[in-house]
Amino acid sequence: MRFDGHGIFMKVLLYTMLLILMVIGVTSALFAQQVVSFYNTARIRQLSESFSELTEELSAAHRSEYAGIARNFSDRNQSYSFVMRDPWGRVVFASVNITDIMEHNQLYNIVLQVGDGFTLTASAPAFGGEDLSQLTDTIFLGSLVLIAICFVATVAFARQMTRPIKTLVDDAMLMSRLEPVTPPPARKDELGTLSEIVHEMYGKLKDTIADLEEEKEAQRYFFAAASHELKTPIAATGALLQGMLDDIGEYRDHPKYLWECLKLTNEQNKIITEILEIVKLTDGKIEPRLETVRIRGLAEDVLPRYQALIDKKELALELRIPEELTCVTDPAMLDRALSNVVINAVQNTPERGGIHIWTDNAGSSDEHIRLCVMNTGAHIDEDTLPKLFNPFFRVDTARTHGGRSGLGLTIVAKTLECMGLRFALENTGGGVLFWVELPVIAGPAAPPA
């Protein structure tokens, strides 16, 4: 904890002590005033009671006896000071110490009527002098004790108040350097709430930075892979064109190699088109257009596109989807995703294997149904499964295989994510299963094949 003049600890300490000093000063002044007032009232009451015997005796006597009675009272009570006057203000009797008492700057005086117009004026020194000095010393010492106690309490209070703030400042400095920060202790006040909010924001910031780093790494990999995929057909096209321009050997057969160049160009165009599609899906530039779709009809539209390859590999195809089963989705986007899933299944199924497509309620709510595609006889390493949706990733090490760009499952993932649908690719006892959950409208699901 810093004790410099700019630290919050010192500011809290100084402001609190200043307030305490003001309170102690005002309280001491009021206390002293009340003590003096109480003392004066008590002295006046004491004077009145002390001379009550004399006034009663004078009231019962003749005026000619007043002086003698007053003298006798003064002899018995030499500490009392008084003056007796006749109706014309002349002094009839004065106590021997009246001169000393009148030397005080302030006196308590009470005037008592004793009969026949005679008055008795009793006097006593007002509060001051030695009494005032003692009172001042007592108040001063008491104030010093209070100030010392308050200072110790204020230091403890300032530490208690500023410790969580200092801790939060230290944590914020660590956060600015993205260093690990220990979670704050639980507090049930505004500082605790502020600390929790700051640490929660820091956690979200770290997660966001991690996501950005992951996305940056994914983009780096994507563009590196894309450049590698495009480099091969571009280099091949350049070599063919250069051979034809130089009119060397078999390259003199220009029509044959022009067709080869066209084929390579089409491959490049296909990769570029798929890359642009992935970019649009990632940036959210493609919005789903929801319609009511008959699921079986959608599957029946996709399968004929790959019937030639299915027949060539002698694959057994089974479609078990109820005719009346419908869902709400974007038909074009779902067709694109299902088409890539089917061709991926057909290409990765061994000859004389099977392709099964069905709907299943298992693991879904009443509002959703799973559309499943499984290719039998296939298995994917568990470590490889999560990577299959990465751009340009292939299980085989060859960069080109059967016209596959390695973007099919990436497009599937981006499309379904854009539509907000749950999906997965997993190994089962019968083969590799892909499923996607669709918001169903009506109709039962067919049992799995």
BATIPA-5559 format. One line per field, with one value per residue (C-alpha): residue number from 1; residue in three letters; x, y, z. Coordinates in nm, 4 decimals. Example, Ala and Ser with C-alpha at 12.3 -4.5 7.8 and 13.67 -1.06 7.14 Angstrom:
BEGIN
i = (1 2) .
aa = (ALA SER) .
u = (1.2300 1.3670) .
v = (-0.4500 -0.1060) .
w = (0.7800 0.7140) .
This chain:
BEGIN
i = (1 2 3 4 5 6 7 8 9 10 11 12 13 14 15 16 17 18 19 20 21 22 23 24 25 26 27 28 29 30 31 32 33 34 35 36 37 38 39 40 41 42 43 44 45 46 47 48 49 50 51 52 53 54 55 56 57 58 59 60 61 62 63 64 65 66 67 68 69 70 71 72 73 74 75 76 77 78 79 80 81 82 83 84 85 86 87 88 89 90 91 92 93 94 95 96 97 98 99 100 101 102 103 104 105 106 107 108 109 110 111 112 113 114 115 116 117 118 119 120 121 122 123 124 125 126 127 128 129 130 131 132 133 134 135 136 137 138 139 140 141 142 143 144 145 146 147 148 149 150 151 152 153 154 155 156 157 158 159 160 161 162 163 164 165 166 167 168 169 170 171 172 173 174 175 176 177 178 179 180 181 182 183 184 185 186 187 188 189 190 191 192 193 194 195 196 197 198 199 200 201 202 203 204 205 206 207 208 209 210 211 212 213 214 215 216 217 218 219 220 221 222 223 224 225 226 227 228 229 230 231 232 233 234 235 236 237 238 239 240 241 242 243 244 245 246 247 248 249 250 251 252 253 254 255 256 257 258 259 260 261 262 263 264 265 266 267 268 269 270 271 272 273 274 275 276 277 278 279 280 281 282 283 284 285 286 287 288 289 290 291 292 293 294 295 296 297 298 299 300 301 302 303 304 305 306 307 308 309 310 311 312 313 314 315 316 317 318 319 320 321 322 323 324 325 326 327 328 329 330 331 332 333 334 335 336 337 338 339 340 341 342 343 344 345 346 347 348 349 350 351 352 353 354 355 356 357 358 359 360 361 362 363 364 365 366 367 368 369 370 371 372 373 374 375 376 377 378 379 380 381 382 383 384 385 386 387 388 389 390 391 392 393 394 395 396 397 398 399 400 401 402 403 404 405 406 407 408 409 410 411 412 413 414 415 416 417 418 419 420 421 422 423 424 425 426 427 428 429 430 431 432 433 434 435 436 437 438 439 440 441 442 443 444 445 446 447 448 449) .
aa = (MET ARG PHE ASP GLY HIS GLY ILE PHE MET LYS VAL LEU LEU TYR THR MET LEU LEU ILE LEU MET VAL ILE GLY VAL THR SER ALA LEU PHE ALA GLN GLN VAL VAL SER PHE TYR ASN THR ALA ARG ILE ARG GLN LEU SER GLU SER PHE SER GLU LEU THR GLU GLU LEU SER ALA ALA HIS ARG SER GLU TYR ALA GLY ILE ALA ARG ASN PHE SER ASP ARG ASN GLN SER TYR SER PHE VAL MET ARG ASP PRO TRP GLY ARG VAL VAL PHE ALA SER VAL ASN ILE THR ASP ILE MET GLU HIS ASN GLN LEU TYR ASN ILE VAL LEU GLN VAL GLY ASP GLY PHE THR LEU THR ALA SER ALA PRO ALA PHE GLY GLY GLU ASP LEU SER GLN LEU THR ASP THR ILE PHE LEU GLY SER LEU VAL LEU ILE ALA ILE CYS PHE VAL ALA THR VAL ALA PHE ALA ARG GLN MET THR ARG PRO ILE LYS THR LEU VAL ASP ASP ALA MET LEU MET SER ARG LEU GLU PRO VAL THR PRO PRO PRO ALA ARG LYS ASP GLU LEU GLY THR LEU SER GLU ILE VAL HIS GLU MET TYR GLY LYS LEU LYS ASP THR ILE ALA ASP LEU GLU GLU GLU LYS GLU ALA GLN ARG TYR PHE PHE ALA ALA ALA SER HIS GLU LEU LYS THR PRO ILE ALA ALA THR GLY ALA LEU LEU GLN GLY MET LEU ASP ASP ILE GLY GLU TYR ARG ASP HIS PRO LYS TYR LEU TRP GLU CYS LEU LYS LEU THR ASN GLU GLN ASN LYS ILE ILE THR GLU ILE LEU GLU ILE VAL LYS LEU THR ASP GLY LYS ILE GLU PRO ARG LEU GLU THR VAL ARG ILE ARG GLY LEU ALA GLU ASP VAL LEU PRO ARG TYR GLN ALA LEU ILE ASP LYS LYS GLU LEU ALA LEU GLU LEU ARG ILE PRO GLU GLU LEU THR CYS VAL THR ASP PRO ALA MET LEU ASP ARG ALA LEU SER ASN VAL VAL ILE ASN ALA VAL GLN ASN THR PRO GLU ARG GLY GLY ILE HIS ILE TRP THR ASP ASN ALA GLY SER SER ASP GLU HIS ILE ARG LEU CYS VAL MET ASN THR GLY ALA HIS ILE ASP GLU ASP THR LEU PRO LYS LEU PHE ASN PRO PHE PHE ARG VAL ASP THR ALA ARG THR HIS GLY GLY ARG SER GLY LEU GLY LEU THR ILE VAL ALA LYS THR LEU GLU CYS MET GLY LEU ARG PHE ALA LEU GLU ASN THR GLY GLY GLY VAL LEU PHE TRP VAL GLU LEU PRO VAL ILE ALA GLY PRO ALA ALA PRO PRO ALA) .
u = (0.0000 0.1481 0.1569 0.2327 0.0280 -0.1473 -0.2576 -0.6191 -0.5141 -0.3620 -0.6598 -0.9077 -0.6910 -0.6536 -1.0170 -1.1409 -0.9022 -0.9993 -1.3645 -1.2866 -1.0840 -1.3720 -1.6165 -1.3869 -1.3276 -1.6974 -1.7844 -1.5151 -1.6343 -1.9961 -1.8893 -1.6900 -1.9801 -2.2177 -1.9751 -1.9414 -2.3175 -2.3798 -2.1160 -2.2672 -2.6167 -2.4927 -2.3075 -2.6126 -2.8315 -2.5703 -2.5592 -2.9353 -2.9454 -2.6512 -2.8191 -3.1675 -3.0956 -2.9846 -3.2827 -3.5238 -3.3592 -3.3622 -3.7259 -3.8198 -3.6094 -3.6421 -3.4545 -3.2387 -3.1067 -3.0157 -2.6541 -2.5878 -2.7541 -2.5541 -2.2298 -2.2969 -2.3729 -2.0532 -1.8491 -1.9955 -1.9509 -1.6406 -1.6228 -1.9487 -1.9349 -2.2350 -2.3475 -2.6638 -2.8171 -3.1039 -3.3905 -3.1772 -2.8868 -2.6595 -2.4401 -2.5594 -2.3122 -2.0398 -1.8488 -1.4790 -1.3789 -1.6064 -1.3133 -1.1203 -1.4171 -1.4903 -1.1412 -1.2529 -1.3509 -1.6750 -1.9044 -2.2182 -2.4591 -2.7982 -3.0181 -3.2413 -3.5212 -3.5030 -3.7889 -3.8553 -3.6886 -3.3535 -3.1666 -2.8965 -2.6541 -2.4561 -2.1527 -1.9211 -1.6448 -1.7635 -1.6162 -1.2645 -0.9077 -0.7856 -1.1131 -1.1040 -0.7415 -0.8216 -1.1176 -0.9082 -0.6345 -0.8864 -1.0556 -0.7179 -0.5912 -0.9216 -0.9127 -0.5582 -0.6626 -0.9659 -0.7527 -0.4989 -0.7737 -0.9462 -0.6182 -0.5549 -0.9154 -0.8919 -0.5734 -0.7446 -1.0571 -0.8570 -0.6667 -0.9877 -1.1533 -0.8601 -0.7210 -0.9783 -0.9313 -0.5522 -0.5984 -0.8264 -0.5681 -0.2936 -0.5187 -0.5995 -0.2268 -0.1811 -0.4847 -0.3346 -0.0393 -0.2722 -0.1066 -0.2857 -0.5001 -0.6156 -0.9970 -1.0976 -1.2355 -1.6127 -1.7548 -2.1183 -2.0795 -2.0307 -1.6532 -1.7131 -1.9597 -1.7148 -1.4330 -1.6490 -1.7522 -1.3911 -1.2700 -1.5651 -1.4847 -1.1211 -1.2251 -1.4430 -1.1605 -0.9188 -1.1744 -1.2292 -0.8543 -0.8166 -1.0997 -0.9416 -0.6056 -0.7724 -0.9623 -0.6432 -0.4628 -0.7542 -0.7487 -0.3745 -0.4137 -0.7075 -0.5229 -0.2041 -0.3982 -0.5981 -0.2831 -0.1317 -0.4448 -0.4536 -0.0813 -0.0806 -0.3391 -0.2027 0.1517 0.0268 -0.1711 0.1332 0.3538 0.1042 0.0687 0.4458 0.4926 0.2345 0.3885 0.7316 0.5735 0.7738 0.7104 0.3638 0.2571 0.2206 -0.1156 -0.2718 -0.6420 -0.5618 -0.3686 -0.6064 -0.8735 -0.6345 -0.5850 -0.9626 -1.0033 -0.7431 -0.9042 -1.2421 -1.0839 -0.9440 -1.2813 -1.4532 -1.2087 -1.2428 -1.6237 -1.6218 -1.3779 -1.6045 -1.9045 -1.7245 -1.6283 -1.9888 -2.1189 -1.8550 -1.9294 -2.3051 -2.3751 -2.6057 -2.9410 -3.1536 -3.4900 -3.7207 -3.9804 -4.1779 -3.9774 -4.0630 -3.7520 -3.7848 -3.8308 -3.5132 -3.3127 -3.4613 -3.3427 -2.9850 -2.9242 -2.9564 -2.6583 -2.4266 -2.6083 -2.3369 -2.0653 -2.2943 -2.3495 -1.9797 -1.8849 -2.1822 -2.3055 -2.6322 -2.8513 -3.1428 -3.3736 -3.6156 -3.7888 -4.1698 -4.3406 -4.5389 -4.2436 -4.1831 -3.9665 -3.9093 -3.5701 -3.3913 -3.4252 -3.1316 -2.8892 -2.9995 -2.9727 -2.6157 -2.5175 -2.6857 -2.5298 -2.1788 -2.2524 -2.3792 -2.0884 -1.8442 -2.0142 -2.0160 -1.6493 -1.5379 -1.7450 -1.5563 -1.6873 -2.0028 -2.0634 -2.3869 -2.5319 -2.8294 -3.0388 -3.3184 -3.4816 -3.4614 -3.6187 -3.3418 -3.1674 -3.4043 -3.6952 -4.0525 -3.9909 -3.6857 -3.5923 -3.2582 -3.1807 -2.9092 -2.6636 -2.4382 -2.1846 -2.1151 -1.7747 -1.6006 -1.4209 -1.2393 -0.9740 -1.1189 -0.8385 -0.9145 -1.2931 -1.2839 -1.0431 -1.2673 -1.4559 -1.1326 -1.0736 -0.8705 -0.8291 -0.8222 -0.7666 -0.5376 -0.2094 -0.2620 -0.3655 -0.6012 -0.8207 -1.1094 -1.1813 -1.2297 -1.1168 -1.1273 -1.3874 -1.7045 -1.7422 -1.6265 -1.9171 -2.1481 -2.0382 -2.0571 -2.3976 -2.5558 -2.4034 -2.5494 -2.8904 -2.8532 -2.8823 -2.7091 -2.5039 -2.2273 -2.0057 -1.9290 -1.8230 -2.0789 -2.0757 -2.2157 -1.9951 -1.9547 -2.2729 -2.3581 -2.6729 -2.8395 -3.1378 -3.4250 -3.7286 -4.0045 -4.3677 -4.5565 -4.5280 -4.3512 -3.9855 -3.8809 -3.6775 -3.3075 -3.2097) .
v = (0.0000 0.3355 0.6263 0.8995 1.2146 1.1095 0.7649 0.6995 0.5664 0.9015 1.0929 0.8821 0.9170 1.2972 1.3665 1.1420 1.2929 1.6451 1.5610 1.4015 1.7077 1.9363 1.7192 1.7000 2.0789 2.1657 1.9053 2.0363 2.3958 2.3001 2.0867 2.3725 2.6116 2.3710 2.3181 2.6948 2.7425 2.4581 2.5954 2.9453 2.8154 2.5994 2.8941 3.1170 2.8494 2.7908 3.1645 3.1806 2.8803 3.0070 3.3405 3.2021 3.1768 3.5410 3.6731 3.4809 3.6204 3.9766 3.9484 3.8664 4.1493 4.5305 4.7436 4.8787 4.5264 4.4625 4.5717 4.3596 4.0532 4.0932 4.1323 3.8180 3.6210 3.7492 3.6447 3.2943 3.2685 3.4618 3.3075 3.4770 3.8262 4.0560 4.4196 4.5451 4.8753 5.0850 5.2068 5.5067 5.2922 5.3673 5.0819 4.9563 4.6701 4.5184 4.1989 4.2380 4.0395 4.2304 4.4343 4.1209 3.9643 4.2821 4.2750 3.9839 4.0937 3.8952 3.8388 3.6450 3.8868 3.8081 4.0744 3.9661 4.1771 4.1651 4.3993 4.7761 4.8444 4.7047 4.4860 4.2280 4.1819 3.8564 3.8169 3.5382 3.5189 3.4061 3.0943 3.1722 3.1943 2.8734 2.6885 2.7866 2.6755 2.3357 2.2928 2.3911 2.1454 1.8664 1.9299 1.9532 1.6241 1.4544 1.5836 1.4539 1.1089 1.1120 1.2255 0.9479 0.6845 0.8228 0.8301 0.4608 0.3785 0.5953 0.4216 0.0831 0.2163 0.3646 0.0390 -0.1627 0.0711 0.1081 -0.2476 -0.3886 -0.0829 -0.1265 -0.4984 -0.4125 -0.1633 -0.4265 -0.6794 -0.4240 -0.3691 -0.7451 -0.7559 -0.4818 -0.7144 -1.0159 -1.1918 -1.4450 -1.2848 -1.4521 -1.4375 -1.1792 -1.2834 -1.2678 -0.9351 -0.8325 -0.4616 -0.2313 -0.2903 -0.6649 -0.6192 -0.3932 -0.6437 -0.9301 -0.7278 -0.6329 -0.9929 -1.1171 -0.8630 -0.9747 -1.3374 -1.2486 -1.0386 -1.3309 -1.5626 -1.3100 -1.2723 -1.6502 -1.6790 -1.4083 -1.5831 -1.9106 -1.7417 -1.5701 -1.9032 -2.0634 -1.7848 -1.8193 -2.1926 -2.1353 -1.8903 -2.0966 -2.4090 -2.2192 -2.0788 -2.4286 -2.5786 -2.3089 -2.3171 -2.6706 -2.6263 -2.2813 -2.4166 -2.7095 -2.4765 -2.2526 -2.5500 -2.6715 -2.3257 -2.2755 -2.6123 -2.5223 -2.1786 -2.3381 -2.6007 -2.8777 -3.2477 -3.3710 -3.0205 -2.9515 -3.1215 -2.7930 -2.9015 -3.1871 -2.9700 -2.6764 -2.9120 -3.0032 -2.6314 -2.5809 -2.8706 -2.7249 -2.3816 -2.5291 -2.6907 -2.3540 -2.1896 -2.4549 -2.4019 -2.0227 -2.0491 -2.2710 -2.0373 -1.7384 -1.9365 -2.0190 -1.6537 -1.5403 -1.8001 -1.7028 -1.3306 -1.3893 -1.2469 -1.5376 -1.5305 -1.8481 -1.8231 -2.0508 -2.2608 -2.5755 -2.8611 -3.2288 -3.4073 -3.7196 -3.5115 -3.3168 -3.6402 -3.7811 -3.4703 -3.5110 -3.8841 -3.8960 -3.6604 -3.9338 -4.2403 -4.3105 -4.3263 -4.5326 -4.7840 -4.7879 -4.8828 -5.1193 -4.9535 -5.0566 -4.7473 -4.7411 -4.4427 -4.4674 -4.1285 -4.0991 -3.9269 -3.6883 -3.5713 -3.1970 -2.9327 -2.5582 -2.4736 -2.3119 -2.5761 -2.4471 -2.4351 -2.7750 -2.9220 -2.7875 -2.9349 -3.2727 -3.2958 -3.2550 -3.5082 -3.7677 -3.7315 -3.7506 -4.0704 -4.2235 -4.1431 -4.2838 -4.6020 -4.9136 -5.0965 -5.3039 -5.1115 -4.9374 -4.5870 -4.5523 -4.2367 -4.2153 -4.0002 -4.0775 -3.9391 -4.0641 -3.7890 -3.5208 -3.3284 -3.3459 -3.0321 -3.1720 -3.4819 -3.6126 -3.6648 -3.9350 -4.0426 -4.3445 -4.5166 -4.8741 -5.0365 -4.7045 -4.5813 -4.2570 -4.2179 -4.0321 -3.7758 -3.7065 -3.6600 -3.2960 -3.1986 -3.3169 -2.9870 -2.7880 -2.6375 -2.8530 -3.1324 -3.4859 -3.8157 -3.9199 -3.7374 -3.6583 -3.3014 -3.3960 -3.7019 -3.7650 -3.3944 -3.3344 -2.9919 -3.0681 -2.7948 -3.0054 -3.0713 -2.7167 -2.5871 -2.8322 -2.7022 -2.3339 -2.3796 -2.5619 -2.3170 -2.0322 -2.2034 -2.2592 -2.6399 -2.8948 -3.1594 -3.4133 -3.6669 -3.9764 -4.3398 -4.6110 -4.9881 -4.9921 -4.7210 -4.3440 -4.1524 -3.7921 -3.6394 -3.3000 -3.1921 -3.0325 -2.8477 -3.0973 -3.0031 -3.3326 -3.6994 -3.9945 -4.0832 -4.4029 -4.6491 -4.6699 -4.9105) .
w = (0.0000 -0.1002 0.1453 -0.1073 -0.1223 -0.4389 -0.3200 -0.2366 0.1054 0.2051 0.0684 0.2637 0.5766 0.5468 0.4644 0.7450 1.0018 0.8929 0.9494 1.2879 1.3990 1.3066 1.5010 1.8066 1.7984 1.7767 2.0430 2.2811 2.2405 2.3055 2.6042 2.7549 2.7063 2.8773 3.1687 3.2261 3.2033 3.4497 3.6873 3.6811 3.7441 4.0314 4.1938 4.1723 4.3256 4.5964 4.6786 4.7058 4.9392 5.1500 5.2300 5.2890 5.6676 5.6816 5.4867 5.7094 6.0257 5.8887 5.7894 6.1499 6.3068 6.3343 6.0899 6.3667 6.4223 6.0598 6.0850 6.3922 6.2466 5.9226 6.1212 6.3216 5.9984 5.8360 6.1402 6.1243 5.7428 5.6560 5.3060 5.2089 5.0536 5.0667 5.0990 5.2700 5.1614 5.2916 5.0713 4.9660 4.8469 5.1398 5.2631 5.5998 5.6188 5.3958 5.4629 5.5258 5.2024 4.9699 4.8422 4.7408 4.5692 4.3722 4.2259 3.9987 3.6498 3.6606 3.9606 4.0308 4.2002 4.3458 4.5034 4.7929 4.9489 5.3309 5.4261 5.4761 5.1404 5.2481 4.9964 5.0327 4.7407 4.7570 4.5262 4.4171 4.1529 3.8094 3.6408 3.5287 3.6346 3.7869 3.7198 3.3537 3.3248 3.4729 3.2414 2.9386 3.0316 3.0818 2.7463 2.5705 2.7140 2.6389 2.2814 2.2333 2.3552 2.1228 1.8283 1.8903 1.9117 1.6016 1.4093 1.4756 1.3834 1.0713 0.9534 0.9942 0.8205 0.5311 0.4856 0.4877 0.2371 -0.0019 0.0057 -0.2428 -0.4652 -0.4602 -0.5320 -0.8235 -0.9572 -0.9351 -1.1095 -1.3799 -1.4409 -1.4794 -1.7084 -1.9264 -1.9841 -2.0298 -1.7365 -1.5111 -1.2400 -0.9187 -0.8749 -0.6098 -0.2693 -0.2427 -0.1204 -0.0821 -0.1543 -0.4523 -0.4574 -0.4705 -0.7559 -0.9427 -0.8940 -1.0204 -1.3260 -1.4080 -1.3747 -1.5795 -1.8518 -1.8417 -1.8812 -2.1789 -2.3238 -2.2963 -2.4564 -2.7358 -2.7918 -2.7933 -3.0449 -3.2595 -3.2438 -3.3364 -3.6173 -3.7322 -3.7349 -3.9202 -4.1791 -4.2182 -4.2725 -4.5080 -4.7331 -4.7254 -4.8221 -5.0840 -5.2434 -5.2472 -5.4046 -5.6746 -5.7330 -5.8708 -6.1537 -6.2355 -6.2676 -6.4761 -6.7027 -6.7433 -6.8350 -7.0968 -7.2517 -7.2558 -7.4297 -7.6933 -7.7479 -7.7946 -8.0248 -7.8552 -7.9153 -7.8280 -7.7282 -8.1010 -8.0679 -7.9608 -7.9461 -7.7064 -7.4618 -7.4914 -7.3564 -7.0743 -6.9983 -6.9993 -6.7584 -6.5214 -6.5491 -6.4566 -6.1502 -6.0483 -6.1042 -5.8903 -5.6019 -5.6237 -5.6294 -5.3199 -5.1418 -5.2118 -5.0883 -4.7611 -4.7171 -4.7678 -4.5211 -4.2649 -4.2997 -4.2671 -4.6131 -4.6953 -4.5139 -4.4947 -4.6709 -4.4775 -4.6556 -4.5862 -4.7390 -4.7889 -4.6602 -4.8752 -5.1897 -5.1096 -5.0726 -5.3946 -5.5800 -5.4545 -5.5130 -5.8973 -5.9299 -5.8009 -5.9332 -6.1916 -5.9227 -5.6974 -5.9782 -6.0650 -5.7075 -5.6852 -5.3661 -5.2012 -5.1580 -4.9103 -4.8499 -4.5549 -4.5054 -4.4675 -4.7587 -4.5368 -4.3209 -4.3675 -4.2035 -4.2179 -4.3685 -4.6621 -4.9382 -5.1458 -4.8520 -4.7189 -5.0696 -5.0950 -4.7564 -4.8176 -5.1647 -5.0195 -4.7445 -4.9949 -5.2389 -4.9465 -4.8257 -5.1760 -5.2396 -4.9010 -4.9076 -5.0212 -5.3286 -5.2741 -4.9500 -4.8579 -4.8283 -4.5898 -4.5544 -4.2945 -4.0291 -3.6606 -3.3434 -3.1169 -2.9223 -3.0530 -2.9063 -3.0322 -3.2379 -3.4186 -3.6122 -3.7308 -4.0959 -4.1026 -4.3730 -4.3063 -4.5287 -4.4161 -4.4012 -4.3330 -4.0223 -3.9433 -3.6763 -3.3737 -3.3829 -3.7471 -3.7104 -3.5828 -3.8622 -4.1450 -4.1441 -4.1849 -4.5302 -4.7733 -4.5186 -4.6596 -4.4878 -4.7738 -4.8215 -5.1894 -5.2574 -5.5421 -5.5580 -5.7897 -5.8438 -5.4690 -5.3482 -4.9763 -4.9185 -4.9272 -4.5557 -4.4789 -4.6875 -4.5065 -4.1644 -4.2597 -4.4258 -4.1325 -3.8830 -4.0870 -4.0657 -3.6916 -3.7144 -3.4917 -3.6736 -3.6155 -3.7902 -3.5826 -3.5989 -3.5281 -3.5266 -3.8808 -4.0319 -4.0400 -3.9543 -4.0337 -3.8831 -3.8781 -3.6675 -3.8602 -3.7216 -3.8090 -3.8819 -3.8968 -3.9784 -3.8120 -3.8548 -4.0257 -3.8188 -3.8978 -4.1754) .
